[in-house]
Amino acid sequence: MSGRLTLSWVNKDQALLPDGDGGYEWVERSDPRVTEVHLLHHGDRVGEFVDGLDDNLLIQGDSYHALHSLVRIPEYAKRYRGKVKLVYIDPPFNTGQAFEHYDDALEHSIWLGMMRERLLLIRELLSPDGSVWVHLDDAEAAYCRVLMDEIFGRSNFIATAIWKRRNDPRNTATHISADHDFILCYAKNISFSQFNHLPRTDAMDSAYTNTDNDPRGPWRRGDLAARNYYSKGLYPVTTPSGRVIDGPPSGSYWRVSAEELSRLNAEGRIYWGPNGDSRPYLKRYLTEVKGGRVPSSVWHPEEVGFVRNGKEEVRALVGDVFATPKPERLMHRVLQIATKPGDIVVDCFGGSGTTAAVAHKMGRRWVTVELSAETIAAFTKPRLGKVVAGADAGGITTESEWSGGGGFRVLTVGPSLFERVGSRVLLADWAKGAEFAQAVAAQLGFLYEPDGPFAGLKGRTRLAVVDGTADDVVVQSIVSYLEDNERVMVVAKAVAPGTEQVLRQLSMGSQLLKAPGDLVRRGKVVR
Ligand SMILES: C[S@@+](CC[C@H](N)C(=O)[O-])C[C@H]1O[C@@H](n2cnc3c(N)ncnc32)[C@H](O)[C@@H]1O
């Protein structure tokens, strides 16, 4: 017993993998599919582009595979690993209901296992000053908080935001109508995270008036008396009407000395009441108020949207009803607090694409992942297409002054490279030619860069993938292409006897691996 407080659940020592049908299966941590990196296949591009890897990404597939690929495939890792400022997720709540577009009835421990695998990858994606926000309700919020303490460290907990979703309690509730959701917020490292203030509201500004036509503009009364001891803070004052006040209210001190009070008064910065007869107050001017307001943990629907607003926004764009879209103003609030323009925002339970739509309109870069191809086709892709085309007049379009632009790429998580037949691991049928070479590069952490006989590069080591048998003739030919100081890692589907020694003699430090066995073994150490 280490004495550390942890949450336990059935099969916690195992890994949980997507089963390809929208469900999950527990497997041993040593299973090759746990460490396997899936390729991300390029699909359509929508809107305008700068260069391929600078695109915003809409990824169809399971969030575990998608996040794993972003963290492990060098081309993506370079751009996303440790670089993501905000991850917001709105996973299935595990409420035990089956929604129309996805199955929410995961067994409790499966839900925790599913979340753990993804939160571990999310931690790798986050930048040192990044934060993760997890949207839940009472079904799992308490358990997820303990899970997140375990993964991110209890000291990195920032707050639980309460979103009051509706103002009309459900009269059919058995005991108490649950009218709010939780959003758990953790920093990657609380000492580096800095949140933005929210803009001031009209209500806050309306507390400032200008009853005396002060040329400095609207102001409000600030108290000049306080309880803190101040050695020069006890003296009588004479009001403009001529009344003498012995001193500040009993038990308090003037905050400024008599000299300072008379200087402020000469500048017209002291208020003596409407008739010049009250005790003095300091005039605090609206123009001198710095910063906005510190975000509060309770979010009201009048400010950040009602449940129905999310549904209306999606329906107005794609003409169909999505079960659980969040209002754009809710996401606007999260992004306002935790990001700046240009930051990367990730949502790996994308649904109808609210996070991406709002990120796009606010000038943030984004990656969104959604498991269901049907949801992407019916909601996410058409919605985001309208956003980039400037054809979405709803949501936060007006307040963010959005008029269209930018673009995104659609990617699909590729299938597994491995197939299990009994206890044996074989290569999948699709693993041939260039696709096989690309998949091997991804598994072994090589940048995929086809060049002559080579498929990839890592430092001074080249990767050569042989879709057949490696023998001494093949390795001699490969080695003849190496530059001085370069080595090669040859991966082949079959290896003729003695070839490994030939390779070592030709090129010291070069290696020969046989797929799939050696890939599986190396996968376990490449983590
Ligand atoms: C509560 S909804 C998200 C709604 C979203 N915030 C919006 O505003 O539209 C959860 C989504 O996660 C998707 N999902 C469930 N399991 C997933 C997984 N393992 N990987 C990726 N997406 C998943 C579901 O298909 C569903 O669309």
The ligand as an SDF file (V2000), in Angstrom:
LIG
                    3D

 27 29  0  0  0  0  0  0  0  0999 V2000
  -22.4470   14.1130  -26.0780 C   0  0  0  0  0  0  0  0  0  0  0  0
  -22.0130   13.8940  -27.7440 S   0  0  0  0  0  0  0  0  0  0  0  0
  -21.0360   15.3290  -28.1070 C   0  0  0  0  0  0  0  0  0  0  0  0
  -21.8710   16.4800  -28.5690 C   0  0  0  0  0  0  0  0  0  0  0  0
  -21.0570   17.6740  -28.9910 C   0  0  0  0  0  0  0  0  0  0  0  0
  -20.4440   18.3490  -27.8440 N   0  0  0  0  0  0  0  0  0  0  0  0
  -21.9200   18.6490  -29.7590 C   0  0  0  0  0  0  0  0  0  0  0  0
  -22.0150   19.8210  -29.3610 O   0  0  0  0  0  0  0  0  0  0  0  0
  -22.5000   18.2510  -30.7470 O   0  0  0  0  0  0  0  0  0  0  0  0
  -20.8260   12.6040  -27.6880 C   0  0  0  0  0  0  0  0  0  0  0  0
  -20.3110   12.1770  -29.0540 C   0  0  0  0  0  0  0  0  0  0  0  0
  -19.1910   11.3220  -28.8640 O   0  0  0  0  0  0  0  0  0  0  0  0
  -19.2160   10.3220  -29.8640 C   0  0  0  0  0  0  0  0  0  0  0  0
  -18.4190    9.1910  -29.3700 N   0  0  0  0  0  0  0  0  0  0  0  0
  -18.7800    8.2280  -28.4830 C   0  0  0  0  0  0  0  0  0  0  0  0
  -17.7540    7.3900  -28.2630 N   0  0  0  0  0  0  0  0  0  0  0  0
  -16.7230    7.8290  -29.0270 C   0  0  0  0  0  0  0  0  0  0  0  0
  -15.3880    7.3880  -29.2290 C   0  0  0  0  0  0  0  0  0  0  0  0
  -14.9150    6.3070  -28.5910 N   0  0  0  0  0  0  0  0  0  0  0  0
  -14.5950    8.0840  -30.0840 N   0  0  0  0  0  0  0  0  0  0  0  0
  -15.0610    9.1920  -30.7190 C   0  0  0  0  0  0  0  0  0  0  0  0
  -16.3260    9.6510  -30.5670 N   0  0  0  0  0  0  0  0  0  0  0  0
  -17.1400    8.9870  -29.7270 C   0  0  0  0  0  0  0  0  0  0  0  0
  -20.6790   10.0030  -30.0460 C   0  0  0  0  0  0  0  0  0  0  0  0
  -20.8930    9.4130  -31.3240 O   0  0  0  0  0  0  0  0  0  0  0  0
  -21.3120   11.3820  -29.8890 C   0  0  0  0  0  0  0  0  0  0  0  0
  -21.4820   12.0080  -31.1420 O   0  0  0  0  0  0  0  0  0  0  0  0
  1  2  1  0
  2  3  1  0
  2 10  1  0
  3  4  1  0
  4  5  1  0
  5  6  1  0
  5  7  1  0
  7  8  2  0
  7  9  1  0
 10 11  1  0
 11 12  1  0
 11 26  1  0
 12 13  1  0
 13 14  1  0
 13 24  1  0
 14 15  1  0
 14 23  1  0
 15 16  2  0
 16 17  1  0
 17 18  1  0
 17 23  2  0
 18 19  1  0
 18 20  2  0
 20 21  1  0
 21 22  2  0
 22 23  1  0
 24 25  1  0
 24 26  1  0
 26 27  1  0
M  CHG  2   2   1   9  -1
M  END
$$$$
